[in-house]
Structures are given as C-alpha cells and as structure tokens.
Amino acid sequence: MEPVPDVETFRHLCRSSPWRWNSLRFEFTFRPADLDIGAEPLTVRAWVRRPGALRVEALDGALLACTPDINASRDALYISGRRKPWLLPPHLVTPVYDDGGLVARRPEAAYGEPAFGSGRFPAALDPVELAGVRPVPSVEPRSNVAEIESPARVANGGRPAVEAVLTPNPAYVPYAVDAPLLYPGRTMVRVDAGTGVCVASRALDGDLAGAGHELAILGVDEYMLDDLFEEVGMGLTDVRAHIPWELGPGA
C-alpha cells in the first residue's frame, strides 16, 4: 500500500507537469463563475500536443478551436530584442527532482500551455500556481502560495490522483486572474498522479461554492498527427491504424 502523500510531495507533483507528458486527450468541464455561460456547466473534448498544439471540440464533434499555425515560422520572435524567445522548452532543461522523481525546483524555461475559454484551461494543465516554482525557506512557511490540508490518495476516472484542501496565502498568484484555481477560502484540488495535471478544483466556501472544473483524462502520450490540429484536414493517414486491402473476385 502506498504511503499517504505529505504536503511537500503534493507541491512537487504540482510543479511536475511539463516533464510528465507530451500529449494529452481529455474532456474538460467548466463550472459557473469560470465562463459567462449562465448556470449550466460546459464540457468540451480536447487534444493537446506540446508545445502549443490544441484542438477543442464540442461533445457532438463540432470544432470549437484549433492551432493550424503550429509549424509556422517564428523568425519575428527572435528579432524582438527580448530574452524570453530564447528560453528552451521545459523538456529540454533539467529541474531539481526529489527522491520520488517529482520536481522540487523548476528551472527557467519557456513555459505555457494553449488556452481555450479562460485562463483556467492552461492553468489546470500545468498547476504550478498551487505550489510556486521552488521551496520557500522553512523559517517563512506562510510565504508558501497556499496552506495545504489533508493530502490523500484518491481515484479520478480510474487513474490515481492526490486530493487536498488548499487555502491561498497572500503569496498566491494565479496564472490568470480571471480564472484562478484557488478561490477565496478553501478549495478542494485534485491532481493526477501520473501527469501532474489538475483534474478537479471546487470552491468550498462563500458565494462561489461549487465553482471550478473537472478534467477526465482519456489518453496520455498518444501519437497525434499535425493534421489533427488543422481546421481542414489534409487527409493524412495515421499509420498506426490497420489499412485494409480489398481484393477483387478471384484474387
């Protein structure tokens, strides 16, 4: 039986997403207060391939968003005179790992996930805002971005996850101010143990109680053709699938 995760292990898991998966297929449910959609939740189906490739569909298959320029030239970025375009993608830099293979300290890198609907979408894919990029001095525990209570191992859609109740501190800075993963007061947060993705967040207190999101992981590190992210497909063949050969009579 696996030991109960401690608070630091939970923080390390929240820092680990960029090094734990390359592509993800999932369903994402936005709860009220994250989108201006009235009282009804909105569920979409999505494919993400790092870095930056995204396809989003409604549950009936209607295309809602895609990134057809994933292979476009980025020459203009490198003449801007800024340092950020020269940063390497996270998978090309090495973080500081703990003994369990999770990230204790994140290096400087070109972080960022594709967005849809609100900032909650990329924040959930890389929930580092729940932990900060590095440990804080032991003499200043309140400088952690959040206080973490009762981390526990749970299942989420048949996959192992870690759940905890978080209360933000003044040091908490959300990825997107319009869609923080943590609400005022207490928030239940669930992080997938394999990918480091925030698969659930739900406000527990105040007028926003019940707001948040749910994410159901359907596939990890599946092969995804560029064609998947085009608005109009080029008809490329996925060579993983069996191609039947129809033989005529007498063959």
N, C-alpha and C positions, 0 to 999 in steps of 0.2 A: 504493500500500500504506500502510495506516495505521501511524503510529509506535507503538512499544511504549509502553504507558502507564507513567508513573512512579508513585512511591509517593503523592505528593500528589494526583495525578489519581484514583487509586484511593480515597483518603479522600474526595475531593469527590463522587465517584459514590455512596459510601455515605451521604452526607448529603442526597442529591438526591431521594429517592423521593417526598416529599409534593408536589413540583412537576412530576412527570413522568408521572403517570397519575391518572385519576379513577375508572375501574372496571377490574376485572381478573377474568378467568376462568382457573382453573388447577387442576392436580392436585398434591396435597401428600402426600409420603411421609414419615412419621415413622419414624426408625430406633430400635432399642432404646436405652434409657437416657433417652429423652425422654418416653416414656409407659410406664406399667406394663402392658405388653402382652406380656410374655414375650420370646421371641427373634424373633418374626415382625414385619416392618415393617407399618405401617398406612397405606394410601393412601386419600385422600378426594378428592372433587371439590368445588370451592368457587367461589363468586361473591362478590366484594366491590365495593361501591359506596361511595365516600367521600361524606360522613363516616359511618361506623359501621354500614352495612348489610351483612349477611352471610347467606349461605346455604351450608350444607355438606351434601353427600350422600355416602352410600357409593357404590361403583362400580356397585352393582346398582340405584341410584336411590332407595334408602331415605333419607328425610330424617333427618339427624342433629342439625341446629341451624339456627335462623333468627332473625331480629330483627324480629318483627312490630310492634314499638313505635317504628319509625324516625320516624314522624310524630307521636308522642305529645307532649303539652305538656311543656315543661321549665321551667315557671314556678318550681318549687321550687328549682331551681339558683340562681336569681338573688336569692333572699332568704336565702342561706346566710351572707352576710357575708364570704365568701371572694373572693379576687381571680380564681382560676382560671376560674370560669364565664364571666367577661367577656373572656377571651382569644379572639382571632379564629382561625378555621381557617387552617391553613398557606397554602392557596391564595389567601387574601386579604391576606397580608403578603408583603413582598419580601425575599428573602435577598440576601446578597452573592455574586454569581456570579464565576466565573473566566472567562478568555478563551474557553473552550470551552463555556460555558453550563451548567457544573456548579456546585454550591453549595459555596462556600468557607467561608461562615459562616452558620449558621442563626439566625433571629430567634426571639424568644419567641413562642409560638403554642400553640394547643390541639391538641397532637399526640396521637396514639393511634389504633391500629388495632383492629378487632374481634378477639376471641380465640376459639380453639377448641382443646380438648385440653390445651394447655400454653401457656406464655408464648412458646414458640418460634414459634408461628404469627404473632402480631403483630410479633415481633422480626424475622422474615425479611421481612415486607412493608415495613418501614422500618428498615434495618440500621444506623442511626446509631451504635449501640453499638460498631461496628467502627472508628469514626473520631473520635467526640466531636463536639460541636456547632460547634467553632471550632478554628483552628490553635493550636498551642502555641508559646511563644517558642523561637526557634532555639537559644538557649543552654541549653534544657532539653529536649532531644529525648526523653529517657526518660519525660517526662510525657505522651507520647502514650499512648493506651489500649492500643496494640499495636504490635509491631515487624512490618513487612511485608516479605516476601521475594519476589522474582522475579515481580512482576505481569506477566501475559501475556494477550493477546487469544486467546479460545477461542470455540467454538460450544457452545451449550446448547439442545438441542431445535430446532436450525435458527436460533436467534437469537444475535446477537453478545453476548458476555459478557467479563468480565475476571476472571481467576483469580489468586489469590495464596496464599501460606502465611503465616499470622499466628501470632504468639506473644504472649499477653497480658502486659501490664505491670501493676504494682500499681495504676495508674490505671484499669484496665478495670472498668467497672460494667455488668453485663448488664441488659437490660430486665427479665428475670425470672430470679431466682437459681436457680429450679428447671430452667431450660432455656436456658442461655447459648449464644450462637452460637459462642463460643470455649471450648475445653476446656483443661485443664492441658496444657502442652507445645505442640506445633504443631497447627494446624488448617488444612486446606485450605478456602478460601472462594471461592465463585464468585458474582459479582454481574452481573445482566443489565444490559447497556449502555444499553438503551432506557428501562427503568423504574426502575433503581436498586434492584430487589428482590434479596435474597439467594436465589439459586436452588439453591444447594447448599452444604452445610457438612459436613465429615467429619473427625473426630478422627484424628490420625496416630500418636499416642503413647500408651503406657500401657494400662491395663486397658480403657479406653473406646474404644480404636482401632476405627474403623468406625462409631461412633455419629454421629448428625447428622440431616440431612434432605435431601430433593430436592424441587424445585418445578418443574413443567413449565407454562410459560405457554401458554394456549390462545387467549386473546383479550385485547386491550387496548382500553379506552375504547369498548366496545360499549354500546349503549343498553340499560338494564336498567329494566324497569317495577317499581314498588313491589310489584306482585303477586308478583314472583319471591321476595320476602323474607317473604311470608306463609305460615304453616303450612297454611292452607286458602286457595287462590286465589280471587279474586273473579271470575274468568273474563274479565278484561280482554283486549282484543285488541291484539297487538303490530302496530302499523300499518306496520311495516317489511316484514312478510311479505305476499306476494301473497294476496289473498282471492278465491277462485274464485267465479264466478257460474254456477250451474247453470240452464240454460234448458230448459224443458219441450219436448215434441214440437211441431213446427210453429212454434216461435218464430223 
